[in-house]
Amino acid sequence: MESEIFNVYANALLELTISKNSTLSVREEIKSLKKIIKENNDFVLLMQSKNIKNEKKYEIIDNIFASCDLDLKSFLKVLVRNNLSFYIYDVLKETLYRFDDYLNIEEGILYISKEIDQKEIESIKEIVEKRINKKIDLEVCVDKDLLGGFKMVLRNDIFDVSILSKINLFKKALMKE
């Protein structure tokens, strides 16, 4: 039931931004908002509070997200007005999925064993983009447990060419014999 509600709101914002040719810029703002809200649970608690009138909540949204797209701020206000404040993060997450599907973008995390230069990251990204036929919006994380190589985790795929994964495959092969 909740996911259906999230879909309705996500699709409404997507359609609005498509009509205004602002899909890519709003996508970036949604991504930022999602991160801010995830890291600051106080915002959601404030928006849920029954002791604060909606007008004051709208003012808070306008102040905190002053530089955001007007439609996105209105979107947040609609969620507040419809008592969906608790689900703001989930709605933004679903909305980002809709935007990514429309824009043919896949979010992913690239785990590397040590810092590498941006040129190498771009090279890995290009190879995987060609393979999945989508643009990749990549976050890079250093994971010293990998020992070497990399692992890329996307929504529906994992590309693991790390030394750790090869060691684990070798262990499994030995165990079978």
N, C-alpha and C positions, 0 to 999 in steps of 0.2 A: 504493500500500500504506500509506504513512504517513498519507495523508489519511483513509483508512478507520479507522485507529487513533485519529486525532484526533477523528473523528466519534463513535466509540464513547464516548470519555471525555466529550466535550462533551455528548452526549445524556444520559449518565448523571447528570452534575451538573445539567443542566436539569430532568430528571425529578424528581430529589431536591428541588430548590428549589421546583418547582411543588407538590409534595406538602406542602411546609411553608409555602407562601405567602410565600416570601422571595426570589422571582425578581428583583424590581426592586432590592432592596438588594444582593443578591449580584452582580447585573450591574454595579453601580457599583464594587464591590470588585474585580471581575475587571478592569474598565477601569483602575483604579488600579494593580493588580498588574502588568498588562501594561506599563504605562508605566514602573513601577519596574524591572522586569526588562529592558526594552529599554534603559534608561539605565544599568543596572548589570550588565554582563555577568559581573562577578565572582561574583554570586550563582549563576548557572548553572554556572560553572566549579567553584565550591565544591560544588554539588550533584552534579556529575559525578565528583568526585574519588573514586578507588578507595581513597585513603588515609584517608578519613573514613568511619566506620561509619554505617549508616543511622540508628541511634538518635541519634547526634550531629547528623545532618542534620535529623532531626525536631525536635530541641531548638532548632536554629537557626531553623527555620520557625516554631516556636511563639514564639520571642523576637522575630524580625523582624516577624512578622505577628500580634502579640499581639491587636490590636483587630479582626482579621478574623473573619468568620463561621467557626464551628467546622467546618462542612461543607467550606468552601473550603480551610481548612488541611489537613483530612483528604484532600481531593482532591490537593493538592500532594504530600502524603506518599505517596499511592498512586503518583503519577507517579515519585517518587524510588525507591520500592520496586520498581517495574516497569522500572527503568533507562531511563526516558524523560526524565531531567533535561535532556538536550540540547534536547528539544522543548517545554519548558515554555512558552516564548513562543508557539510555533505552536499548541499545544493551547489556550492561553488565547485566542488570536486566533480560532480556530475556535469555541471555546465562546461567545465574545462574539457571533459571527455567529448562533449558534443562539438565544441569549437575545434578540438583536435581532429575529430572525424571529418568535419566539414573542410578543414584546412589541410587535411592529409599529413598531420603531424603526429609523431609518437614521442611521448615523454620517456626518458630513460635515465638510468644511472650507470656511469662507467666507473667500475672499480679497478684501480690500478695499484700495483705493488709499491710504486714509488712515483714521485713527481716526474712528469714528462712534459716536454714543451708542447705548446698549442698546435704546432704543425703536425706532430704525431697524433694528437687527439683528433684533429680534423681529418687526418688520413683514415683512422679507424672509423670515425663517424661516416665518412663518405662511402667506405666499403659496405658498411651495414645498411646505410640508406639505399644503396643500389640493390642490395639483396632483398630488403623488405618493400622497396618502392614507395618509401615515405620519407619526409624530412624528419630528423630527430632533434628534439630539444633536450640537450644533455646536461646532466649534473655530474661532476667528476668528484670521486671520493677516493682517497688513498686507503688501501686495506693491506697492511703489511703481511697478513696471513696468506695472501696469494702467492708469495715468494717470487713471482715473476709473471709476466704476461698480463692479461686483463680479463675481466668479466663484465659484460654489458647486460643489464636487466631492463627489458622493455615491458610494456603491459602484457603482451602475449608471447614473448620470446625471451630466451636467455642464450647469449652467445658467450661461452666460457672457454677461453683458450689460455687459462692460467696454468702455471706449473702445478699448483695444488690440485686442480681437477685432473691433470694427467697422472699425478701420483695416486690419487684416489681410484682412477680407472685401472691403473697397474695393480693396485692392491686387490681390487675386485677380481681381476683376471687371475691373479695368483691364488686367491681363495677358492676359485672354481676348480683348479687343477688338483 
